Amino acid sequence: MLLIRCPYCEAERPELEFTYAGEAHIARPADPSALSDDEWRDFLFVRTNPRGRHFERWRHMHGCGRFFNAVRDTVTDKFAMTYKAGAPRPSDEEIALASSAVAGSAAAPAAASVKDARP
């Protein structure tokens, strides 16, 4: 089972407490009524599905109930970090720093978020 760090509760909790909420950092169109049906469909339903690093929204459903963002590798299913909703997308340097803090320390900083508790 994965342990995911909620950036609001500042605690690692089992993945069962969380719900995936889609891709992060999707900007809503300024004037949705000006979009064609195809453009509106693409905004609502078409998302990237990268192999590797992916920016995602999650909700701590059975905890504080708040939404937050996470950086997760879709190949290894490992989280590099979590951060509060509304915060800008972290840079590659911030992600690397958070990932190394999780891997190298039991007391990871608040931005670093998840370790894998699988056997």
N, C-alpha and C positions, 0 to 999 in steps of 0.2 A: 504494500500500500504506500502511496505517495503521501508525504507530509507537505502541506502547502502553507506558506507563511502569509497570513493576512496582514497587510500593511497598516490597517486601522487597529486591529486587536493586538498587533505586535506579538503574535504567537503562532507557532506551527500547529496545524490541526490536520486530521485525516482528510484525504480527498473526498470522502463521502459527505463532508459538510459543505462542499462547494459545487457550484453549477457553472458549466461553460456558457458564456453569453455571446460568443461570436468574435469576429475580428475587431481589434482595437484600432483607434485613430481613423475611423471612417467619418469623413466630413459630410454633413447633410447639405444638399444643394441649397443655394441662397434663395432660389425661386423655383420650387418643385413644379409649379403649374406651367413653367416655361419648357419643361422637359418633354421629349417625345415619350410615347409608351415604352419603347425599347430602352431608352435612357433611364426611365423610372424603374423598369424591371431590373436593369443592371444594378442600379443603386440599391434596390431592396434585396436582391437575391444572389448576385454574382460577387463572389469573394475570391481572394487568392487562396491557393492551397499549396504553400511552398514546402519543399523538402528542406528541412533545416530550421533555422530561426524564424519564429512566428510571433507576432505581437497580438495578444488575445485579451478579451475582457472576461472576467470571472466574477461571480457573486458568492459571497460568504453566506449562503442561504440559511444554514443552521447555526449561525453565529450572530454577527452584528448586522447581517443583511445587506451590507454595502457592496457596491460594485468597485472593482479595482482592475488594474491591468497587469499582465504578466508577459514575460518573455520566455517562450518554451521552444525546445528543439523537437520538431515533429518526428525525427528519426529515432532519437533516444528516449523521448517522452520526459526529458529532464527540464526542470524550470531553472533558468539562469537567475531570474529575479522577479519580484513583484513590486509594484509602485502604485500610488494612489491615483484614482481616476481624476482626470483633468490635468495631470502632470504631463509635460512634454515627453515625446518618445526619447528614451535614453540613447546616448551615443554608444558607439562600439566600445569605447574606452570604459564607460560606466558599466556596461554589461560584462566586460571582461573582468573588471575589478570586483563586481558583485559575485560573479561565478567563482573567481579564485577565493573569495572570502568564504563562500559556502563550502567549497571543497577543502580549504585548508584550515578552517577554524570551527570549533564548536559554538563559538559566540559570534555569529555572523552579524554584520550591521543590519539595520532595519530595512535597507533597500534590498539586500540579498534575502532570498526568500525560501527556497525549497531544497530539501535534501530527499533523497530516495531512501525509503525505509524498507524496500523490498529485500527479501533474503538473497 
